[in-house]
Amino acid sequence: MMKQNIFWLHSSFFAALLGTHSPRPRAAGEIVGKEKVMVGKKKQHILWILLLMAFQLARPLPATWTVQPDSIGDGIPTWMAMVRSRDGRLLFWIDYPTDGPCVPLVVLKSDGWQAFAFNPKTIEYVAAVIRFGRERVLEVSGYAANGFIFEWELGNKQFADMLTAFAAEQKFIVSLPGCIGEVTGTFDLDSAPQAIGEACSACEQSFLENNDFVFVDSSERRLERDEVVRLSANLRRIARNEIFARRGRVFRDPPLDKFFRTKKWYRPVSGEVELTAIEKANVALLVSCRKN
């Protein structure tokens, strides 16, 4: 009898959804009126469940940061940390192209609709505003193309300030001129630092696997500060030590030793090596950028 009732309880829900439910066999002397009341209550419960399911399906999914490979320009591989605005209309992402030492690009795109007030036949320079909480505002310029994509030209300090705010805030709001008034998108920052870090690390791994050097000519010319400050701490460390590695330095640090032994050009000779004036200047620049 217990097995029969359990089977009926499981099957009655789905049968009720399909409108094919038939009452279970009644025991002798069972009161029919109470059964009608119970059936009515079960129908109400089913209705509430269906309404709840419909509400969950209709509600937009929370905007979460994702990390994925992509390509830019003429098929240049890149890694991006991307998020969609709360209303689902705008995409914001940070690109790390693998054709260079993973210098980030910051991009905003309207997803399938001509929202921005940009001429699709020209490249225009436009001012944008990124607003955070705590009265924090970041005003940046950038350029637009194709009428639906906007790319920031963030300075080194601006990009650093933006990442600092990403780690401290809960959300940010982007404002740009639009075809009809201002285009505004609100983006959540939960898990943003983690996603950005993962995209940067994936780009670095790909770049270091496919290139012998961060700066192939750092023993021949003086590096510029602008090309150094945008590097991650890890790439600056590799760039500094590859200058010594060219001269055959033996590294006591196990990760550095393991990394440079994967390079065919590396020939370890001694723990102390002589550098040229250009090499010393580049090492000093890379060290100063690390401290700053």
N, C-alpha and C positions, 0 to 999 in steps of 0.2 A: 504493500500500500504506500509506503514512504517513497520507494523508487518511482511509483506511478505519479505521485504528487510532484516530485522534483522534476520529472520529465515534463509534466504539464506546465510548471512554472517557467521553465526555460522556453518551451515552445509557444506559450500563450503570448509572450511579448512580441515575437516576430510575426505571429499569426495576426495579432491585433493591428500591427502596422500595415499588413496586407489586406486587412478586412476579412480574413477567412477564419477567424477564431470561432471555435465551437466549444461550448462549456464542457468541463470535465465531467465524467460520470458521477452522478450524485449518489451518496449512500442513502440507505433506507431511512426515511424520516427526516431528511435534511430540509431545512426551511428555505424555500425558493426566494422569498422576499429579501432575506439577507444577502443571498447570492447576487440579486439585482443591484443592491447597494454597493457590494464589493466590485462588481463589473463597472459600475459608474465611476467609482473612485479610481480604478485602474486606467480607465479611459482618460480621466483628468490628468493622472500622472504621465501618461504617454504623451498627451498634448503639451504638457510643460517641458518634457524632454525634447520633443520636436522643436518647440519654440527656442529652447536653449541652444540646440544644435544649429538652428538657422541663424541665431544671433552670432554664434561663434564663427560661422562661415562668412557672414556678411562683414564682420569686423576686420579691418585691414591688419595684416600681419605686422608685428613689431619690426622696426627698421634695425637690422643688425649688420655689423661690419663683416665683410667676407674677404678672403684672400684668394686670388686666382691669377693664372698666367694670361697674358694678352699680347697684343702687338700694336705698335704705333708706326706712323710714317710709312715707309716702304717695307713693312713687315718686320720691323725691329722687335725682337722678343722683349717682353717687359713683365714685371710682376706688379700687381695693383692691390691696394687695400681700398675697398669700395663700400659705400653705404647709400641707401635710398632715403629720400626725405620722408617725413611722416605722412605726407599726403600722397606719396608715391610718384610724384611728377618729375622730380629732379634726382640726378645721380651726382654724387661727389666722390672723387677718388684721388689717391696719391699714387702716381706711377713711378716705378723704379726701372728705367730702361737698362738692359744688359749689354748694350753696345758700348757703354762707357762705365766709369766707376760708380754706377748706381746713384747719380745725382737726381733727386726727386723732381717730378712735375706734378703740379696741383691743378686739377681739372674739374669743371662743373658742366653738366650737360642736361639739356631738357630731353626727356625720354619720349621721342616720337611726336613732339608737337612744337610748333614754331613759337616759342614763348618769348625769347629775347628780342629786343629791338635792334638787331644787328642786320646789316646788309649782307646777304649770303654770298654776294659776288666780290666782296672786299674783306680785307682784314682790318678791323677797327680796334683802337685802344680805348678801353672802357675802365672806369673806376668802379670798384666793388667794395662792399662793406661786410665784414664778418663780425657779428655781435655775440658776445658771451654774457654770462651773468656777471654779477659783481661790478657792473659798469665798465666792463672791459670791451674795448672796440678796436678792431684791426682794419684799417683802411688800406686797400691794396689796389694796384692797377694790373691790367692784363690785356690780352687780346682775344678777339672773337673771330670765329670763322664758320662758314657754312650756315650761319643763322641760328645754330642751336648748340654751339659748344663754346665754352669760355675757359681759357687757360691763364692761370695766374703767373705773374713774373715776380715771385716773392724774393726779396733780398735774404741774405743769410740770417740776419737778426729777426726779420719778419717770420721766416719759416721756423726758427727756433722758438719764437714767442708763440706761434700757433701750436706747435707740438706741446709746449709747456701748458698752454690753456687746455688743450685736448685732454691732458692727463689730470687737470684740476677741475674741469667743469663737467656738467651733466649733458649739456646740449649746446649747439651754436646755430645762429641764424644767418643766412646769406641773403644779401639784397643786391639786385642788379636792375638796370633799366629794362622794362619790358614793352612789348607791343601795345599793351593796354595797361598803363600804370606800371607799378614796380613788381618785379618777380621776386618772390620771397620763398625761401625753403628752410624748414627747421629739421635739423639732423641730430640724432642722439649720439652720444659719445661713449656709451657703455661698450667696453672691449675695444675701443679705437686704438689706444696705445699698443695693445697686444697685436692687433691685426697689422698695424703699420710696421711694428718691429718684425713680424713674420715675413711681410712682403720685402722689407729691406734685406733681411737675412737670406731669403731665397734668391734675391737678385745678386747679392754678394757671392753666394756659393756658385751660382751659374757663371758670374763674371770671372771669378778666380780659377774656376775649372777650365775656362776657355781662353784665358789670357795668361801669358807668362809674367807680366808686370802690371802693377797699378799705373805707374808712369814709366813707359818704356825708355824714355830719354832723360830720366832724372840724374844721370851721371854726366850729361852733356850740356844741359841748360838749366838756368835757374827757374824754379817753379814760381808761379804767381800765387799770391795769397787767395785770390778769388777761386782758383781751381782746387785749393786744398781745404778751405773752410767748410765746403759743402759735403765733404766726405764723412762717412761714419767713423766713429772712433776705431773700429776694427780695420777699415781700409787705410786709415792714416797710419795705424801701427804697422800694417803690412808694407805700405809705401816707404815708411822710414827704414824698416829692417831690410827691405830688398836692396837698398843702397849698400848696406854692409854685406849682404849675401853675394852681390856681384863680385866683391873683393875676396870672397871665400871665407867669410867669418863662420866659425863653428858656434852654434847657438846652444846655450845651456837650457833655455826654456823649451820643454818638450813639445808643446804645440807648434812653436815656431820652427823647431828642428824638423818635426814631422811634415809641416807644410812645405818648407823649401826643399826637402828631399824628394818631393813629388815633381819638382821642376828639373828637366833634363839639363838645363844650363848650370845648375848649382854644383859647385865643386868645393866642398869644405876643406879649408887649409889650416886656419889658425883662429885662436880666440880673439886676437887683436889684429886689426888690419888698418892700413893707411888709406885715408880718403883725400880726394882732391879738394880744392877750394870750393868748387861748385857743389860737390857732394856735401861738404860740411855745411854750406849755406842752406841747402835743401833739408838736411837733417834738422838744423836749427829752426827752420820755418815750420816743419811738421811737428816738432816738439812744442813750439810756441802756440800753435793752433790747438794742440791737445790740451794745454794748460788753460786756454781761454774757452 
